[in-house]
Amino acid sequence: MNSNPIKFVNLQCVCARTSLCKTSVYTIPDFPRPIKIGGAGATAQGGARWIEGDVVDWMQSRISMRDAKGGR
């Protein structure tokens, strides 16, 4: 069994975790793309989820980019 289970998180959780607004989550080119869940008529909020690990990896990449440039 995988010790790090996959967890889906909604937009509200992504915004809280990253301090990004909804618009930024959808417009930052390299931000992880959501997974659509539910039926074809699912709304963006109700039908979109992000893989928590992908969001954490994206945040870590930002820290790595900062550190590579010598900032802190």
mmCIF file of the N, C-alpha and C atoms, coordinates in Angstrom:
data_MODEL
# 
_entry.id   MODEL 
# 
loop_
_atom_site.group_PDB 
_atom_site.id 
_atom_site.type_symbol 
_atom_site.label_atom_id 
_atom_site.label_alt_id 
_atom_site.label_comp_id 
_atom_site.label_asym_id 
_atom_site.label_entity_id 
_atom_site.label_seq_id 
_atom_site.pdbx_PDB_ins_code 
_atom_site.Cartn_x 
_atom_site.Cartn_y 
_atom_site.Cartn_z 
_atom_site.occupancy 
_atom_site.B_iso_or_equiv 
_atom_site.pdbx_formal_charge 
_atom_site.auth_seq_id 
_atom_site.auth_comp_id 
_atom_site.auth_asym_id 
_atom_site.auth_atom_id 
_atom_site.pdbx_PDB_model_num 
ATOM 1   N N  . MET A 1 1  ? 0.834   -1.195 0.000   1.00 0.00 ? 1  MET A N  1 
ATOM 2   C CA . MET A 1 1  ? 0.000   0.000  0.000   1.00 0.00 ? 1  MET A CA 1 
ATOM 3   C C  . MET A 1 1  ? 0.873   1.251  0.000   1.00 0.00 ? 1  MET A C  1 
ATOM 4   N N  . ASN A 1 2  ? 0.445   2.259  -0.716  1.00 0.00 ? 2  ASN A N  1 
ATOM 5   C CA . ASN A 1 2  ? 1.186   3.516  -0.837  1.00 0.00 ? 2  ASN A CA 1 
ATOM 6   C C  . ASN A 1 2  ? 1.138   4.286  0.477   1.00 0.00 ? 2  ASN A C  1 
ATOM 7   N N  . SER A 1 3  ? 2.289   4.695  0.997   1.00 0.00 ? 3  SER A N  1 
ATOM 8   C CA . SER A 1 3  ? 2.321   5.441  2.262   1.00 0.00 ? 3  SER A CA 1 
ATOM 9   C C  . SER A 1 3  ? 1.903   6.895  2.076   1.00 0.00 ? 3  SER A C  1 
ATOM 10  N N  . ASN A 1 4  ? 1.871   7.376  0.846   1.00 0.00 ? 4  ASN A N  1 
ATOM 11  C CA . ASN A 1 4  ? 1.434   8.735  0.538   1.00 0.00 ? 4  ASN A CA 1 
ATOM 12  C C  . ASN A 1 4  ? 0.216   8.680  -0.373  1.00 0.00 ? 4  ASN A C  1 
ATOM 13  N N  . PRO A 1 5  ? -0.963  8.480  0.206   1.00 0.00 ? 5  PRO A N  1 
ATOM 14  C CA . PRO A 1 5  ? -2.144  8.372  -0.656  1.00 0.00 ? 5  PRO A CA 1 
ATOM 15  C C  . PRO A 1 5  ? -2.421  9.679  -1.391  1.00 0.00 ? 5  PRO A C  1 
ATOM 16  N N  . ILE A 1 6  ? -3.018  9.545  -2.561  1.00 0.00 ? 6  ILE A N  1 
ATOM 17  C CA . ILE A 1 6  ? -3.388  10.714 -3.354  1.00 0.00 ? 6  ILE A CA 1 
ATOM 18  C C  . ILE A 1 6  ? -4.595  11.370 -2.698  1.00 0.00 ? 6  ILE A C  1 
ATOM 19  N N  . LYS A 1 7  ? -4.540  12.693 -2.602  1.00 0.00 ? 7  LYS A N  1 
ATOM 20  C CA . LYS A 1 7  ? -5.654  13.442 -2.027  1.00 0.00 ? 7  LYS A CA 1 
ATOM 21  C C  . LYS A 1 7  ? -6.053  14.536 -3.007  1.00 0.00 ? 7  LYS A C  1 
ATOM 22  N N  . PHE A 1 8  ? -7.343  14.588 -3.330  1.00 0.00 ? 8  PHE A N  1 
ATOM 23  C CA . PHE A 1 8  ? -7.878  15.657 -4.158  1.00 0.00 ? 8  PHE A CA 1 
ATOM 24  C C  . PHE A 1 8  ? -8.303  16.808 -3.265  1.00 0.00 ? 8  PHE A C  1 
ATOM 25  N N  . VAL A 1 9  ? -8.006  18.034 -3.689  1.00 0.00 ? 9  VAL A N  1 
ATOM 26  C CA . VAL A 1 9  ? -8.410  19.218 -2.931  1.00 0.00 ? 9  VAL A CA 1 
ATOM 27  C C  . VAL A 1 9  ? -9.170  20.169 -3.846  1.00 0.00 ? 9  VAL A C  1 
ATOM 28  N N  . ASN A 1 10 ? -10.106 20.903 -3.269  1.00 0.00 ? 10 ASN A N  1 
ATOM 29  C CA . ASN A 1 10 ? -10.911 21.822 -4.065  1.00 0.00 ? 10 ASN A CA 1 
ATOM 30  C C  . ASN A 1 10 ? -10.236 23.181 -4.195  1.00 0.00 ? 10 ASN A C  1 
ATOM 31  N N  . LEU A 1 11 ? -10.855 24.055 -4.972  1.00 0.00 ? 11 LEU A N  1 
ATOM 32  C CA . LEU A 1 11 ? -10.283 25.373 -5.258  1.00 0.00 ? 11 LEU A CA 1 
ATOM 33  C C  . LEU A 1 11 ? -10.069 26.181 -3.982  1.00 0.00 ? 11 LEU A C  1 
ATOM 34  N N  . GLN A 1 12 ? -11.005 26.137 -3.076  1.00 0.00 ? 12 GLN A N  1 
ATOM 35  C CA . GLN A 1 12 ? -10.883 26.894 -1.826  1.00 0.00 ? 12 GLN A CA 1 
ATOM 36  C C  . GLN A 1 12 ? -9.635  26.452 -1.053  1.00 0.00 ? 12 GLN A C  1 
ATOM 37  N N  . CYS A 1 13 ? -9.390  25.173 -1.005  1.00 0.00 ? 13 CYS A N  1 
ATOM 38  C CA . CYS A 1 13 ? -8.201  24.644 -0.315  1.00 0.00 ? 13 CYS A CA 1 
ATOM 39  C C  . CYS A 1 13 ? -6.925  25.068 -1.040  1.00 0.00 ? 13 CYS A C  1 
ATOM 40  N N  . VAL A 1 14 ? -6.934  24.998 -2.372  1.00 0.00 ? 14 VAL A N  1 
ATOM 41  C CA . VAL A 1 14 ? -5.758  25.395 -3.161  1.00 0.00 ? 14 VAL A CA 1 
ATOM 42  C C  . VAL A 1 14 ? -5.438  26.870 -2.910  1.00 0.00 ? 14 VAL A C  1 
ATOM 43  N N  . CYS A 1 15 ? -6.464  27.714 -2.924  1.00 0.00 ? 15 CYS A N  1 
ATOM 44  C CA . CYS A 1 15 ? -6.258  29.154 -2.695  1.00 0.00 ? 15 CYS A CA 1 
ATOM 45  C C  . CYS A 1 15 ? -5.727  29.409 -1.286  1.00 0.00 ? 15 CYS A C  1 
ATOM 46  N N  . ALA A 1 16 ? -6.278  28.710 -0.304  1.00 0.00 ? 16 ALA A N  1 
ATOM 47  C CA . ALA A 1 16 ? -5.819  28.886 1.076   1.00 0.00 ? 16 ALA A CA 1 
ATOM 48  C C  . ALA A 1 16 ? -4.381  28.414 1.237   1.00 0.00 ? 16 ALA A C  1 
ATOM 49  N N  . ARG A 1 17 ? -4.052  27.302 0.615   1.00 0.00 ? 17 ARG A N  1 
ATOM 50  C CA . ARG A 1 17 ? -2.714  26.724 0.760   1.00 0.00 ? 17 ARG A CA 1 
ATOM 51  C C  . ARG A 1 17 ? -1.645  27.558 0.070   1.00 0.00 ? 17 ARG A C  1 
ATOM 52  N N  . THR A 1 18 ? -1.982  28.138 -1.088  1.00 0.00 ? 18 THR A N  1 
ATOM 53  C CA . THR A 1 18 ? -0.990  28.848 -1.886  1.00 0.00 ? 18 THR A CA 1 
ATOM 54  C C  . THR A 1 18 ? -1.043  30.365 -1.716  1.00 0.00 ? 18 THR A C  1 
ATOM 55  N N  . SER A 1 19 ? -2.102  30.871 -1.122  1.00 0.00 ? 19 SER A N  1 
ATOM 56  C CA . SER A 1 19 ? -2.367  32.316 -1.017  1.00 0.00 ? 19 SER A CA 1 
ATOM 57  C C  . SER A 1 19 ? -2.598  32.956 -2.385  1.00 0.00 ? 19 SER A C  1 
ATOM 58  N N  . LEU A 1 20 ? -2.990  32.164 -3.360  1.00 0.00 ? 20 LEU A N  1 
ATOM 59  C CA . LEU A 1 20 ? -3.324  32.671 -4.682  1.00 0.00 ? 20 LEU A CA 1 
ATOM 60  C C  . LEU A 1 20 ? -4.829  32.898 -4.763  1.00 0.00 ? 20 LEU A C  1 
ATOM 61  N N  . CYS A 1 21 ? -5.225  33.832 -5.614  1.00 0.00 ? 21 CYS A N  1 
ATOM 62  C CA . CYS A 1 21 ? -6.651  34.030 -5.861  1.00 0.00 ? 21 CYS A CA 1 
ATOM 63  C C  . CYS A 1 21 ? -7.102  33.041 -6.933  1.00 0.00 ? 21 CYS A C  1 
ATOM 64  N N  . LYS A 1 22 ? -8.414  32.894 -7.073  1.00 0.00 ? 22 LYS A N  1 
ATOM 65  C CA . LYS A 1 22 ? -8.981  31.965 -8.046  1.00 0.00 ? 22 LYS A CA 1 
ATOM 66  C C  . LYS A 1 22 ? -8.448  32.227 -9.453  1.00 0.00 ? 22 LYS A C  1 
ATOM 67  N N  . THR A 1 23 ? -8.403  33.491 -9.849  1.00 0.00 ? 23 THR A N  1 
ATOM 68  C CA . THR A 1 23 ? -7.943  33.836 -11.189 1.00 0.00 ? 23 THR A CA 1 
ATOM 69  C C  . THR A 1 23 ? -6.511  33.359 -11.408 1.00 0.00 ? 23 THR A C  1 
ATOM 70  N N  . SER A 1 24 ? -5.644  33.564 -10.427 1.00 0.00 ? 24 SER A N  1 
ATOM 71  C CA . SER A 1 24 ? -4.243  33.148 -10.565 1.00 0.00 ? 24 SER A CA 1 
ATOM 72  C C  . SER A 1 24 ? -4.119  31.635 -10.702 1.00 0.00 ? 24 SER A C  1 
ATOM 73  N N  . VAL A 1 25 ? -4.923  30.903 -9.938  1.00 0.00 ? 25 VAL A N  1 
ATOM 74  C CA . VAL A 1 25 ? -4.877  29.436 -10.008 1.00 0.00 ? 25 VAL A CA 1 
ATOM 75  C C  . VAL A 1 25 ? -5.141  28.964 -11.435 1.00 0.00 ? 25 VAL A C  1 
ATOM 76  N N  . TYR A 1 26 ? -6.055  29.641 -12.114 1.00 0.00 ? 26 TYR A N  1 
ATOM 77  C CA . TYR A 1 26 ? -6.407  29.226 -13.470 1.00 0.00 ? 26 TYR A CA 1 
ATOM 78  C C  . TYR A 1 26 ? -5.547  29.868 -14.553 1.00 0.00 ? 26 TYR A C  1 
ATOM 79  N N  . THR A 1 27 ? -4.798  30.926 -14.243 1.00 0.00 ? 27 THR A N  1 
ATOM 80  C CA . THR A 1 27 ? -4.064  31.616 -15.303 1.00 0.00 ? 27 THR A CA 1 
ATOM 81  C C  . THR A 1 27 ? -2.546  31.502 -15.231 1.00 0.00 ? 27 THR A C  1 
ATOM 82  N N  . ILE A 1 28 ? -1.982  31.095 -14.110 1.00 0.00 ? 28 ILE A N  1 
ATOM 83  C CA . ILE A 1 28 ? -0.529  30.901 -14.045 1.00 0.00 ? 28 ILE A CA 1 
ATOM 84  C C  . ILE A 1 28 ? -0.202  29.718 -14.958 1.00 0.00 ? 28 ILE A C  1 
ATOM 85  N N  . PRO A 1 29 ? 0.622   29.953 -15.983 1.00 0.00 ? 29 PRO A N  1 
ATOM 86  C CA . PRO A 1 29 ? 0.832   28.927 -17.014 1.00 0.00 ? 29 PRO A CA 1 
ATOM 87  C C  . PRO A 1 29 ? 1.307   27.566 -16.503 1.00 0.00 ? 29 PRO A C  1 
ATOM 88  N N  . ASP A 1 30 ? 2.186   27.544 -15.508 1.00 0.00 ? 30 ASP A N  1 
ATOM 89  C CA . ASP A 1 30 ? 2.720   26.253 -15.082 1.00 0.00 ? 30 ASP A CA 1 
ATOM 90  C C  . ASP A 1 30 ? 2.082   25.730 -13.801 1.00 0.00 ? 30 ASP A C  1 
ATOM 91  N N  . PHE A 1 31 ? 0.984   26.345 -13.370 1.00 0.00 ? 31 PHE A N  1 
ATOM 92  C CA . PHE A 1 31 ? 0.291   25.844 -12.183 1.00 0.00 ? 31 PHE A CA 1 
ATOM 93  C C  . PHE A 1 31 ? -0.395  24.526 -12.549 1.00 0.00 ? 31 PHE A C  1 
ATOM 94  N N  . PRO A 1 32 ? -0.420  23.569 -11.619 1.00 0.00 ? 32 PRO A N  1 
ATOM 95  C CA . PRO A 1 32 ? -1.050  22.280 -11.942 1.00 0.00 ? 32 PRO A CA 1 
ATOM 96  C C  . PRO A 1 32 ? -2.491  22.450 -12.432 1.00 0.00 ? 32 PRO A C  1 
ATOM 97  N N  . ARG A 1 33 ? -2.829  21.650 -13.407 1.00 0.00 ? 33 ARG A N  1 
ATOM 98  C CA . ARG A 1 33 ? -4.178  21.698 -13.960 1.00 0.00 ? 33 ARG A CA 1 
ATOM 99  C C  . ARG A 1 33 ? -5.128  20.880 -13.091 1.00 0.00 ? 33 ARG A C  1 
ATOM 100 N N  . PRO A 1 34 ? -6.364  21.319 -12.994 1.00 0.00 ? 34 PRO A N  1 
ATOM 101 C CA . PRO A 1 34 ? -7.323  20.552 -12.197 1.00 0.00 ? 34 PRO A CA 1 
ATOM 102 C C  . PRO A 1 34 ? -7.788  19.301 -12.930 1.00 0.00 ? 34 PRO A C  1 
ATOM 103 N N  . ILE A 1 35 ? -8.337  18.416 -12.155 1.00 0.00 ? 35 ILE A N  1 
ATOM 104 C CA . ILE A 1 35 ? -8.970  17.214 -12.680 1.00 0.00 ? 35 ILE A CA 1 
ATOM 105 C C  . ILE A 1 35 ? -10.467 17.432 -12.553 1.00 0.00 ? 35 ILE A C  1 
ATOM 106 N N  . LYS A 1 36 ? -11.178 17.222 -13.632 1.00 0.00 ? 36 LYS A N  1 
ATOM 107 C CA . LYS A 1 36 ? -12.630 17.363 -13.600 1.00 0.00 ? 36 LYS A CA 1 
ATOM 108 C C  . LYS A 1 36 ? -13.238 16.074 -13.058 1.00 0.00 ? 36 LYS A C  1 
ATOM 109 N N  . ILE A 1 37 ? -14.039 16.216 -12.021 1.00 0.00 ? 37 ILE A N  1 
ATOM 110 C CA . ILE A 1 37 ? -14.731 15.055 -11.474 1.00 0.00 ? 37 ILE A CA 1 
ATOM 111 C C  . ILE A 1 37 ? -16.227 15.325 -11.573 1.00 0.00 ? 37 ILE A C  1 
ATOM 112 N N  . GLY A 1 38 ? -16.985 14.308 -11.574 1.00 0.00 ? 38 GLY A N  1 
ATOM 113 C CA . GLY A 1 38 ? -18.426 14.465 -11.715 1.00 0.00 ? 38 GLY A CA 1 
ATOM 114 C C  . GLY A 1 38 ? -18.829 14.393 -13.173 1.00 0.00 ? 38 GLY A C  1 
ATOM 115 N N  . GLY A 1 39 ? -20.080 14.684 -13.417 1.00 0.00 ? 39 GLY A N  1 
ATOM 116 C CA . GLY A 1 39 ? -20.632 14.580 -14.761 1.00 0.00 ? 39 GLY A CA 1 
ATOM 117 C C  . GLY A 1 39 ? -20.246 15.739 -15.650 1.00 0.00 ? 39 GLY A C  1 
ATOM 118 N N  . ALA A 1 40 ? -20.712 15.685 -16.879 1.00 0.00 ? 40 ALA A N  1 
ATOM 119 C CA . ALA A 1 40 ? -20.396 16.704 -17.876 1.00 0.00 ? 40 ALA A CA 1 
ATOM 120 C C  . ALA A 1 40 ? -20.916 18.077 -17.465 1.00 0.00 ? 40 ALA A C  1 
ATOM 121 N N  . GLY A 1 41 ? -21.978 18.119 -16.676 1.00 0.00 ? 41 GLY A N  1 
ATOM 122 C CA . GLY A 1 41 ? -22.557 19.396 -16.264 1.00 0.00 ? 41 GLY A CA 1 
ATOM 123 C C  . GLY A 1 41 ? -21.993 19.923 -14.955 1.00 0.00 ? 41 GLY A C  1 
ATOM 124 N N  . ALA A 1 42 ? -20.907 19.341 -14.479 1.00 0.00 ? 42 ALA A N  1 
ATOM 125 C CA . ALA A 1 42 ? -20.337 19.760 -13.194 1.00 0.00 ? 42 ALA A CA 1 
ATOM 126 C C  . ALA A 1 42 ? -19.798 21.184 -13.288 1.00 0.00 ? 42 ALA A C  1 
ATOM 127 N N  . THR A 1 43 ? -20.030 21.952 -12.249 1.00 0.00 ? 43 THR A N  1 
ATOM 128 C CA . THR A 1 43 ? -19.530 23.327 -12.220 1.00 0.00 ? 43 THR A CA 1 
ATOM 129 C C  . THR A 1 43 ? -18.043 23.321 -11.944 1.00 0.00 ? 43 THR A C  1 
ATOM 130 N N  . ALA A 1 44 ? -17.395 24.446 -12.212 1.00 0.00 ? 44 ALA A N  1 
ATOM 131 C CA . ALA A 1 44 ? -15.949 24.542 -11.990 1.00 0.00 ? 44 ALA A CA 1 
ATOM 132 C C  . ALA A 1 44 ? -15.608 24.278 -10.531 1.00 0.00 ? 44 ALA A C  1 
ATOM 133 N N  . GLN A 1 45 ? -16.364 24.854 -9.607  1.00 0.00 ? 45 GLN A N  1 
ATOM 134 C CA . GLN A 1 45 ? -16.074 24.664 -8.187  1.00 0.00 ? 45 GLN A CA 1 
ATOM 135 C C  . GLN A 1 45 ? -16.428 23.243 -7.751  1.00 0.00 ? 45 GLN A C  1 
ATOM 136 N N  . GLY A 1 46 ? -17.568 22.757 -8.202  1.00 0.00 ? 46 GLY A N  1 
ATOM 137 C CA . GLY A 1 46 ? -18.018 21.443 -7.764  1.00 0.00 ? 46 GLY A CA 1 
ATOM 138 C C  . GLY A 1 46 ? -17.341 20.298 -8.490  1.00 0.00 ? 46 GLY A C  1 
ATOM 139 N N  . GLY A 1 47 ? -16.852 20.536 -9.684  1.00 0.00 ? 47 GLY A N  1 
ATOM 140 C CA . GLY A 1 47 ? -16.311 19.450 -10.469 1.00 0.00 ? 47 GLY A CA 1 
ATOM 141 C C  . GLY A 1 47 ? -14.817 19.455 -10.648 1.00 0.00 ? 47 GLY A C  1 
ATOM 142 N N  . ALA A 1 48 ? -14.121 20.461 -10.172 1.00 0.00 ? 48 ALA A N  1 
ATOM 143 C CA . ALA A 1 48 ? -12.669 20.539 -10.355 1.00 0.00 ? 48 ALA A CA 1 
ATOM 144 C C  . ALA A 1 48 ? -11.951 20.264 -9.035  1.00 0.00 ? 48 ALA A C  1 
ATOM 145 N N  . ARG A 1 49 ? -10.948 19.427 -9.117  1.00 0.00 ? 49 ARG A N  1 
ATOM 146 C CA . ARG A 1 49 ? -10.108 19.138 -7.956  1.00 0.00 ? 49 ARG A CA 1 
ATOM 147 C C  . ARG A 1 49 ? -8.659  19.095 -8.422  1.00 0.00 ? 49 ARG A C  1 
ATOM 148 N N  . TRP A 1 50 ? -7.769  19.424 -7.506  1.00 0.00 ? 50 TRP A N  1 
ATOM 149 C CA . TRP A 1 50 ? -6.335  19.360 -7.770  1.00 0.00 ? 50 TRP A CA 1 
ATOM 150 C C  . TRP A 1 50 ? -5.757  18.243 -6.931  1.00 0.00 ? 50 TRP A C  1 
ATOM 151 N N  . ILE A 1 51 ? -4.693  17.647 -7.440  1.00 0.00 ? 51 ILE A N  1 
ATOM 152 C CA . ILE A 1 51 ? -3.975  16.653 -6.658  1.00 0.00 ? 51 ILE A CA 1 
ATOM 153 C C  . ILE A 1 51 ? -3.090  17.428 -5.686  1.00 0.00 ? 51 ILE A C  1 
ATOM 154 N N  . GLU A 1 52 ? -3.302  17.197 -4.411  1.00 0.00 ? 52 GLU A N  1 
ATOM 155 C CA . GLU A 1 52 ? -2.589  17.953 -3.387  1.00 0.00 ? 52 GLU A CA 1 
ATOM 156 C C  . GLU A 1 52 ? -1.076  17.892 -3.587  1.00 0.00 ? 52 GLU A C  1 
ATOM 157 N N  . GLY A 1 53 ? -0.549  16.733 -3.920  1.00 0.00 ? 53 GLY A N  1 
ATOM 158 C CA . GLY A 1 53 ? 0.890   16.587 -4.127  1.00 0.00 ? 53 GLY A CA 1 
ATOM 159 C C  . GLY A 1 53 ? 1.411   17.438 -5.269  1.00 0.00 ? 53 GLY A C  1 
ATOM 160 N N  . ASP A 1 54 ? 0.602   17.603 -6.329  1.00 0.00 ? 54 ASP A N  1 
ATOM 161 C CA . ASP A 1 54 ? 1.005   18.458 -7.446  1.00 0.00 ? 54 ASP A CA 1 
ATOM 162 C C  . ASP A 1 54 ? 1.114   19.913 -7.002  1.00 0.00 ? 54 ASP A C  1 
ATOM 163 N N  . VAL A 1 55 ? 0.176   20.341 -6.170  1.00 0.00 ? 55 VAL A N  1 
ATOM 164 C CA . VAL A 1 55 ? 0.195   21.725 -5.672  1.00 0.00 ? 55 VAL A CA 1 
ATOM 165 C C  . VAL A 1 55 ? 1.418   21.931 -4.772  1.00 0.00 ? 55 VAL A C  1 
ATOM 166 N N  . VAL A 1 56 ? 1.682   20.990 -3.900  1.00 0.00 ? 56 VAL A N  1 
ATOM 167 C CA . VAL A 1 56 ? 2.850   21.079 -3.011  1.00 0.00 ? 56 VAL A CA 1 
ATOM 168 C C  . VAL A 1 56 ? 4.135   21.082 -3.837  1.00 0.00 ? 56 VAL A C  1 
ATOM 169 N N  . ASP A 1 57 ? 4.207   20.227 -4.857  1.00 0.00 ? 57 ASP A N  1 
ATOM 170 C CA . ASP A 1 57 ? 5.397   20.201 -5.724  1.00 0.00 ? 57 ASP A CA 1 
ATOM 171 C C  . ASP A 1 57 ? 5.591   21.542 -6.419  1.00 0.00 ? 57 ASP A C  1 
ATOM 172 N N  . TRP A 1 58 ? 4.507   22.171 -6.882  1.00 0.00 ? 58 TRP A N  1 
ATOM 173 C CA . TRP A 1 58 ? 4.588   23.475 -7.540  1.00 0.00 ? 58 TRP A CA 1 
ATOM 174 C C  . TRP A 1 58 ? 5.126   24.518 -6.557  1.00 0.00 ? 58 TRP A C  1 
ATOM 175 N N  . MET A 1 59 ? 4.624   24.485 -5.331  1.00 0.00 ? 59 MET A N  1 
ATOM 176 C CA . MET A 1 59 ? 5.099   25.435 -4.316  1.00 0.00 ? 59 MET A CA 1 
ATOM 177 C C  . MET A 1 59 ? 6.590   25.216 -4.042  1.00 0.00 ? 59 MET A C  1 
ATOM 178 N N  . GLN A 1 60 ? 6.993   23.956 -3.943  1.00 0.00 ? 60 GLN A N  1 
ATOM 179 C CA . GLN A 1 60 ? 8.403   23.648 -3.694  1.00 0.00 ? 60 GLN A CA 1 
ATOM 180 C C  . GLN A 1 60 ? 9.276   24.114 -4.855  1.00 0.00 ? 60 GLN A C  1 
ATOM 181 N N  . SER A 1 61 ? 8.754   24.014 -6.081  1.00 0.00 ? 61 SER A N  1 
ATOM 182 C CA . SER A 1 61 ? 9.537   24.471 -7.228  1.00 0.00 ? 61 SER A CA 1 
ATOM 183 C C  . SER A 1 61 ? 9.773   25.977 -7.164  1.00 0.00 ? 61 SER A C  1 
ATOM 184 N N  . ARG A 1 62 ? 8.800   26.714 -6.650  1.00 0.00 ? 62 ARG A N  1 
ATOM 185 C CA . ARG A 1 62 ? 8.973   28.165 -6.492  1.00 0.00 ? 62 ARG A CA 1 
ATOM 186 C C  . ARG A 1 62 ? 10.061  28.468 -5.460  1.00 0.00 ? 62 ARG A C  1 
ATOM 187 N N  . ILE A 1 63 ? 10.099  27.700 -4.397  1.00 0.00 ? 63 ILE A N  1 
ATOM 188 C CA . ILE A 1 63 ? 11.134  27.884 -3.372  1.00 0.00 ? 63 ILE A CA 1 
ATOM 189 C C  . ILE A 1 63 ? 12.501  27.549 -3.963  1.00 0.00 ? 63 ILE A C  1 
ATOM 190 N N  . SER A 1 64 ? 12.571  26.469 -4.734  1.00 0.00 ? 64 SER A N  1 
ATOM 191 C CA . SER A 1 64 ? 13.833  26.074 -5.366  1.00 0.00 ? 64 SER A CA 1 
ATOM 192 C C  . SER A 1 64 ? 14.329  27.117 -6.339  1.00 0.00 ? 64 SER A C  1 
ATOM 193 N N  . MET A 1 65 ? 13.403  27.712 -7.128  1.00 0.00 ? 65 MET A N  1 
ATOM 194 C CA . MET A 1 65 ? 13.791  28.757 -8.065  1.00 0.00 ? 65 MET A CA 1 
ATOM 195 C C  . MET A 1 65 ? 14.341  29.978 -7.317  1.00 0.00 ? 65 MET A C  1 
ATOM 196 N N  . ARG A 1 66 ? 13.685  30.343 -6.228  1.00 0.00 ? 66 ARG A N  1 
ATOM 197 C CA . ARG A 1 66 ? 14.155  31.464 -5.423  1.00 0.00 ? 66 ARG A CA 1 
ATOM 198 C C  . ARG A 1 66 ? 15.549  31.181 -4.868  1.00 0.00 ? 66 ARG A C  1 
ATOM 199 N N  . ASP A 1 67 ? 15.731  29.995 -4.318  1.00 0.00 ? 67 ASP A N  1 
ATOM 200 C CA . ASP A 1 67 ? 17.009  29.650 -3.710  1.00 0.00 ? 67 ASP A CA 1 
ATOM 201 C C  . ASP A 1 67 ? 18.128  29.565 -4.746  1.00 0.00 ? 67 ASP A C  1 
ATOM 202 N N  . ALA A 1 68 ? 17.806  29.126 -5.955  1.00 0.00 ? 68 ALA A N  1 
ATOM 203 C CA . ALA A 1 68 ? 18.806  29.046 -7.024  1.00 0.00 ? 68 ALA A CA 1 
ATOM 204 C C  . ALA A 1 68 ? 19.291  30.423 -7.441  1.00 0.00 ? 68 ALA A C  1 
ATOM 205 N N  . LYS A 1 69 ? 18.434  31.418 -7.244  1.00 0.00 ? 69 LYS A N  1 
ATOM 206 C CA . LYS A 1 69 ? 18.797  32.798 -7.583  1.00 0.00 ? 69 LYS A CA 1 
ATOM 207 C C  . LYS A 1 69 ? 19.490  33.503 -6.423  1.00 0.00 ? 69 LYS A C  1 
ATOM 208 N N  . GLY A 1 70 ? 19.679  32.785 -5.310  1.00 0.00 ? 70 GLY A N  1 
ATOM 209 C CA . GLY A 1 70 ? 20.387  33.338 -4.172  1.00 0.00 ? 70 GLY A CA 1 
ATOM 210 C C  . GLY A 1 70 ? 19.523  34.160 -3.227  1.00 0.00 ? 70 GLY A C  1 
ATOM 211 N N  . GLY A 1 71 ? 18.230  34.111 -3.400  1.00 0.00 ? 71 GLY A N  1 
ATOM 212 C CA . GLY A 1 71 ? 17.338  34.871 -2.521  1.00 0.00 ? 71 GLY A CA 1 
ATOM 213 C C  . GLY A 1 71 ? 16.860  34.033 -1.366  1.00 0.00 ? 71 GLY A C  1 
ATOM 214 N N  . ARG A 1 72 ? 16.359  34.702 -0.377  1.00 0.00 ? 72 ARG A N  1 
ATOM 215 C CA . ARG A 1 72 ? 15.743  33.994 0.747   1.00 0.00 ? 72 ARG A CA 1 
ATOM 216 C C  . ARG A 1 72 ? 14.932  34.915 1.569   1.00 0.00 ? 72 ARG A C  1 
# 
